[in-house]
């Protein structure tokens, strides 16, 4: 990027260690960053350590609380558990669909908001509204919207002379419905960051594109899209993490059902820990989820982020 | 040109319907009469718009024009307290998050120092932790510390969500700003005054969005609130609402309180959204 290299050139031309009494970059960074990191370590490390402790034990409530040390048994047992394998598959499907949809929707919304239109403030606020809805409320809303009993499709179908309800909460489509709801929820956030980024693209480039008679699509593809790469990468990672962590929407909307058709890993962890009260087993599962989340973020970084972050 | 603007307005219309309709379809229930709610298929629109359910959830009886009276909701105390607590907690979380994250993100985005990658990884780890797996540990820690059911406790938990998340977003944002502070540094500005007098005004829009995000995360936080403060004097709106999901479903009241949850963040977003687009960077280097 032109800006970055210019900045690096300037930095290179100044001595990196200043002879004046000023502290070094490292010390300044630590002074600002350290208190935060210490706070996070304290508040995150204890729960994390406790979760590790639980995952290595079999915790029994009935007949008096006992925690028997079982080593890695929980971590191994998980792999012979059909519901766990099923949950991995559903989480993968849900996440990929959510992320792809969110990115496409975010780009569309941002492109629309980037046009010169009347009442732009109102339009922006309306398009931003889904992000104001919490994930549990989004679960309520989409549940209401697609369920055969109360859904919009049923109402439309009856208006045009249909006689049957239309229910999208069936086994075949329930994950897709969840992904759409999730994308609906997250897209405005992505759109706003993309919009902020689009505003930094020099108008000159669009004038040049007009002179070269690029079509609208070509302009978008070769002028608008390239500077957005880094933001797109960051938000692909963020939405991946958010989707894999998504829990309250799924709990409220489908409760993992019908059957186990929408039981993602988060839902299985919840079920094992809070319903079956098998805390050790649930904790072991949650570490796999943590590894999957970190793995997915690294994968995105390896195949995409490395190219765009320089 | 005319064809283009027709397309544009069509696209805007589709985008607005897409964004609004799921909200409308649910919130319309606040205005439906109990009989209309039971209809199959459900009507597109209520016959009359009366705000009875809003009176109900805030603890007042309401007499409909049709003659019947709907009683005050038993949840009203929880709802009122939830609104107040939610506003209090979210505001504090937003302010603290910004105070912590803005310098942090600036340092990570603009400076090179040892162990930076490792520290970034620590931030990522904090973002990646699923709340489901830290729920029980947090609960037991809070019981030991006596923080269960306190607003302070919820603020601390919420900060562990907002700080890493907002930091992650702002780091990317700061990296894209033109590197004018390097020039300022040559001119003898100190780091602190660079941050205060140059970067903050330049990054106004990014910080505004970060504020919205921190507020929304905190306002809408459900999983921790359900376990840590539900049913206590520190409960927030999401947990208060979940009371309507229980044994006595009251769809009208549920919808009315969901509308109440959307209003503050929507107002907040409305006042801050202009910062996103007012930003026109004048790049001093290019």
Interface residues (C-beta under 8 A of the other chain):
Chain A: X2 X3 X4 X6 X7 X10 X11 X14 X22 X24 X25 X26 X28 X29 X30 X32 X33 X36 X37 X39 X40 X41 X43 X44 X46 X47 X48 X49 X50 X51 X54 X108 X109 X112 X113 X115 X117 X120 X121 X123 X124 X125 X126 X127 X128 X129 X130 X131 X132 X133 X134 X135 X136 X137 X138 X140 X141 X142 X144 X145 X149 X150 X151 X152 X154 X155 X157 X158 X165 X181 X184 X188 X189 X192 X193 X195 X196 X197 X199 X200 X202 X230 X231 X234 X238 X241 X244 X245 X247 X248 X252 X266 X269 X270 X273 X279 X282 X283 X286 X287 X289 X290 X293 X294 X297
Chain B: X8 X11 X12 X15 X16 X18 X19 X20 X21 X22 X23 X25 X26 X29 X40 X41 X42 X43 X44 X100 X101 X103 X104 X106 X107 X108 X111 X112 X113 X114 X116 X119 X122 X123 X124 X125 X126 X127 X128 X129 X130 X131 X132 X133 X134 X135 X136 X137 X138 X140 X141 X156 X157 X159 X160 X163 X164 X165 X168 X169 X172 X173 X175 X176 X178 X179 X182 X183 X185 X186 X190 X191 X205 X206 X209 X213 X216 X219 X220 X222 X223 X238 X241 X242 X245 X254 X258 X261 X262 X265 X266 X269 X270 X273 X274 X276 X277 X279 X280 X281 X283 X285 X286
